[in-house]
């Protein structure tokens, strides 16, 4: 009975490893959660039953290939990608089993040995999954320091398991309980890690959404105020024209100029620092620059963008991150200065942001970190911008001097 429990537990953990492989190599599933739960559950029950009842390697291999193939189809419609994922996992699983068997050359084969073999194989497979995840994230310039630390979890379980299995001080029941403990503890650690990662990602998404909603709300307020001023000016236009006509008859040229300037100042909205005609970009710029005017002494802005501009979402991510970092950095200096320049010419978008700066930047693996207490947020912002720049095969230049921080982005759109 204990053998059955250990087999069921190790196979359940293997389902979790397979799901991580699918997410790492393919991405988010296209099927619903209910469909995924049904597919994994059916695969788990059938695979476990066949393994316990038949003990035939070829039947187990065939069941694994069919089950993993069907699950892969729930993640992607690409036959090539599904085939690559199935083959990759199968090769890794067989390699793990071969490695574990080679470590027990002097061990007598039996039911207990087979179950321990399954446990160690699935623990080793999660290490290979973490290595694959680490490699893919490195290719995408993601920071995955924590994935390296996670390697120690199954690795330590394997080492301790091998040491105790090759000694005579632990009984078979003790080995079974020990392996169940390893599976449970490792699963809980990985589950909590995934839960924490998902929570942090949702928090980042919510912060981005709040920034977007705040910018839209600010832009709506600007439009409302501007519309009210235009209506008021239109209502009194007859009086204004009479006043201008009277001054013209008296040849008061300077007074006419001053009067027209007053009318322009009345209509203009001090909150609307940018008007390119592109509503989405104007929203984020005016929202961020309004914050800058409240916190900084000098804000210099030059924006030349067409009214119809695609890729506004990516551009807003770049501007939101860079301006947020720049305003925060400049706000910590005595000079409190920010300069923004955006120009779009002949398919090339150029963004230059310069702000006063009183910290130091440390470059580590193409990511910049500040020495300020908020270094994590500062580095993450620049790293997110870099990902979008690479998406458009653009260029990004980051410089920091004694009292200046400068970022230049060029996108080929």
Beta strands, then each sheet from edge to edge (+ up, - down):
strand 1: 298-304
strand 2: 337-345
strand 3: 348-356
strand 4: 361-364
strand 5: 367-370
strand 6: 395-400
strand 7: 404-412
sheet 1: 1+ 2+ 3- 7+ 6-
sheet 2: 4+ 5-
end
